[in-house]
Amino acid sequence: MFVSLCAFSHVGPWASRRGFDTVIQTISGITSRQGDLFPGKEPGPQFYPVSAIDYLTGYLMAFGAMVALARRAREGGSWLVRISLAQTGRWLVGFGQVPESELADVPKEFSAEELAGWSIASDTPVGRLRHLDRWCACRRRRRAGSGRRCRSATRAGLASQAVEDACLHSING
């Protein structure tokens, strides 16, 4: 199994170009939109306050590696996972933005009780790990009777399929 990261693409005229999160934010239009929504001291483009594309790309690489290991266990063979920062930026922008009306009830900070309610504990090879339960918000929404489908669960499923379909290539031919 091999995991490969590049800035723009593994093939084509920009394949050998270097890049990093802020470059990708700029070419993908994120900084322009961020500047429109959250103007800084000076008008114009603004970067995300975190390196979201770097983090998300790292998570996708780890996920791709896990999918490749699972496929190797099921099917055998060698697997290649290819990820690019630019495609991660494009994918992120493709989700669009949450309408401001849906953010009205979101608090700026969550209480310790709320976080505890969203957490679960899992046994791992290195001990017990306490972490957020990614499905808890969906279950709570359904229990409350909103009937809305959970957007995060739907996107997680799409992400899983996208990585498996687009990023894994058999090296064996």
N, C-alpha and C positions, 0 to 999 in steps of 0.2 A: 504494500500500500504506500502511495506517495501523495503528499499534499503540496500543491504549488500555488503560491500567491504572486500576483503581479499588480501593478498600479492600474493599467489601462486595458490590456488584452494580452493573451498569450500568443496571438498571431496578428499580423497586420502591421501597418506602418508605425503604430505607437507601441508595439510590443516591447521594445527595449527602453522606452522612456521610464524614468523614475517618477514617483509621485507619492503623496501621502494625503492624509485626511483633508487638510485645509485646501489642497489643490483640487481634490475631487469635489469638495463642497462648492468650490468656486465654479468649476466647469459644469457641474450638474444643475446650477441655478439655485442651490440651497442658500447661499449667502445673500443673493438678491432678495429671495422671498423672506428670509430671516430679517433682513434690513427693513423690509416693508412692514413686517409684523412687530418687530421689536427694535426700533431705531436706537442707535447708540448716541454717544455724545456728539459725534459727527454723523451727518446723513450719509447714507450709502450702504453697501453690503456689510453684513455682520456674520461672524462665524457662530456655529452652535457653541454653547458654553462647555461642551464635552466633545471628545473625538468620537462621535457616534458611529461614523463609518468604519473607523479602525476597530472599535469594540465589536460592532455587528459582524464585520468580516471575520474577526477572530472566532466569534461564536459559530459562524457558518462553517469555518474551517474545521473546528472541533466536531461539529455535527456531521459534516461530510466524512470526517475520519471515522466516526462511529458507524455511519451507514456503510462505509466501505469495509470496515471490519466485520460487520454483520453479514454483508454480502459474501465476503471471503469465506466466512464460516459456513454459510448456506450453499454457495455455488462454487467455491474455490476460486483460483485465479488471482491475478494481481489487479489492483484498482488504482486509478489516478483521480484525484480530486483537484480541480482547478477553480480558483476563486480570484476575482479581480476587484480591487477597490472601486473602480468605476461602475462595474455591474452592481455592486452592493449599493452604491449611491443611487443608481438608476432605479433599482428595486425599491429602495426606501422612498424616493420621491414618487414612485408609481402608486404608493398607497394613498397619496393625497394627504389632506389634513383633516383633522377632526373639526367639525363646525363649532364655532365658539359657544353656541347654545348648549351643546352637549357637555361643555366644560364648566358650566355655571355652578354645579353642585360639587365639584371636585375641590377638596380642601388643599391648601398649600402644604400642610404637613399632616401626616397620619399619626394617631395616638399609638402608644405601645399596645393597648388593648386591641385596636384594629389590626395591627401587624400580627399580633399573636393569633387572632382569629383567621388570618390568611395563611398561617404557617403550618407546616407538617414536619415530622421528624422521620428520617429514613435511616435504616442501618446500612452502612457502607463498609468496605474492607478496612477502612481506617477508623471506624467508630461511628457513633451516631451523629447525623448531620441534620441540623434544623434549617429549613429553607422555605421559601414561599411556595404555596400550592398554586400552580398556574391555572387550575380549573376553578378555584374557589369563587372568583368573581362571577363566573358563569352560573355556578350552582346557586349562589346567593341571589342573582338576578332572576333565575327561574323560580326559586322559592318565593320571591316577592311577587311573582305573578306578572312580570312585565311581558313575558312571552317573546321578548326579543332574542334573536340568535346572538350568541356571543361572538363579537367581532374578533377578539384576540384568539379564540380557539380556531375560528375559520382561517385566520391568517397563519396561525401556527401550522395548520394542516397544509396550507398552500406552500409555506416555506419548506416544510418537510419534503413535499412532492417536488418542488422546484430544485432543491439540492440533489435529490435522488435522480431526477430526470436530466438536469442540465449539467451537473458537475462531475458525475461519475462516468468514467470511460474505461472500458476494458483494455488493458495493455496487451493482453494475450491475443487479441484479434479475433 
